[in-house]
Structure formats: C-alpha cells, structure tokens
Amino acid sequence: MRLQGLALAAFLLASLLLRPAMADENLGPLDPKLIPGVVLSAGRADSTHNGDGVGSGFFLDANYTRTFLNVGTDYQQYGDVRVLNGFAGVGFSRIIQLQTGYGNDGVVARLRSDFNLYAIMSFFNGRQTNRYNRTLGERFTFTISTDKYASQPRLDNLHLGFGLLF
C-alpha cells in the first residue's frame, strides 16, 4: 500500500507542476511536440519468491507513454497460472515509470523502464523525430519491470524482455 501512496503523490505532484504550462495555451504533457510512444514487448517473467512463487513464464506487454503520464496492459503466463493487468502511472518518459494497476489477481504496483537509446538521445538533445520514418534499429527497446501484488505475493515477479517502439 505504501507504493500506491507514492504513485498517487507523484501523480498529484506532476499535475501541480504542469498546471502553469497548461495555463499558457501549452498542453503540457499532451503537447504533440513532446515524445509520445507505444512500446510492444515480450519476454521472460520470473517469480521473485523462492519456493512458494509461481516460477518462470512469459509476458506480453503494451505500454503508452507521454512525458510524465503512462498507461499499459500486460498478460503473463506461468504454466497454468494466467495473469492480466491494466496499469496507469507517472514517470519520466519511458526511462522510469511508477505504475499502479488492477487485474484478475487484485491490485498490483509496478516499477518499469523501457530503454530505447535512440529515443533517449532525442529527448535530451531536443531533436524532433518523425515516428513514422524510424528504422527497425531505432525502434528496438529493452524492457525491465518488477511487479508487486498486494493480495497475491506469490505472483511478485521480474520481467526482462525486448520490444518495438512505435
């Protein structure tokens, strides 16, 4: 529950900081000049609990980010155990994201990062990129995330995978 409180506090802080930008006819985090993106990823999911965890499996994930705000969904399968979650949160583009969500096994908190070297360099040097003209190499992304379940600690896991940025 402490992690969910932190996610809520970060969301409120981000919305307060962005309020002056929105008042100046700038759309803040919804400004199309900022770098939005959708990452579709897949990879390995491993339980963080020895002995009583669900073991190893795979995940499929879709995540949308726009500067400070992000939403996503994921599907995980560990043998006969299937998990489907939806997330919303705050963060710093795709570099670091703090998300909270709900799924078929209750409330879940997530810390996530999508490393796309091309997008990170574009963000820091301020160069605009046309997302429709990127090559496959510019879209390649490494995804890492950790999930913590409030009511099902045996499902706590770590994701490592690869994806494409759109």
Secondary structure, 3 states (H helix, E strand, C coil): CHHHHHHHHHHHHHHHHHHHHHHCCCCHHHCCCCCEEEEEEEEEEEECCCCCCCCEEEEEEEEEEECCEEEEEEEEEECCEEEEEEEEEEEECCCEEEEEEEECCEEEEEEEEEECHHHHHHHHHCCCCCHHHCCHHHHEEEEEEEEEECCCHHHCEEEEEEEEEC
